[in-house]
Amino acid sequence: MTASPMKRAQGFTLIEVVLAIALLAAMMAMAWSGLSFALRGWDTGESKSRRTSDIQLSTNFLRREFAEIFPMRWKDPTTLKFAFEGDAKHLAFVSTRAPGLSSGGLALVSLDVESGGPNRKDLVMRRAMPDEAAKDFGPAKAAEGTILIPDVEVVQFAYFGAENDFVEPRWMDDWKLPARMPQYVRVTVRTGDGTVLPELVAKVMLGEEAGCIENSFQRNCFPRAR
């Protein structure tokens, strides 16, 4: 009995190989597209979460800073004028928190919205130590700035207080009472992407009498012992 001839080995045609490669490439492209979308979504979510966390830290810092507002009087023997100035776009005050780690004492603090580049504004804080004959916030305005909240659209300050002890206190956009200190400070912020941050309202903890000790012989203003 004669052996049957061996069958010719079967293989893939060129068209089948090309189709298989094309199908594999399409599947890999779809997988890469899905992975890229997931990674972009992750990065966006992480970026938003990080920005939210940074803003929360900044607002908490501001709240603590406002709680440290000190009613220092400028060293001017001819008039009573507290070291505090503010309007809807600018705020400057004296803080019991030192201006730096290597220095002690009080700090002059200014808060302003400044240009951070093309089509961008930032809320910037500047801090400096007052000199012995301090009469204005010049040292703070000349100090190096620190960005508290980047990319803001609107920052608005407001102040709660009264002209004297015989009228009801009210909210004001412009503090024009140099011989008085506000009772509360309010900050409203809208970021560049349109997000309105929770309103920050902080109480000024120290009363006006804390900033100056006077006697019958000499006007001598300095912080009381804490």
Helices and strands as residue ranges (DSSP letters): H 14-67, E 85-86, E 90-95, E 107-117, E 120-128, H 138-142, E 145-149, E 152-161, E 170-172, E 184-191, E 200-203, G 208-211, E 213-214, E 219-220
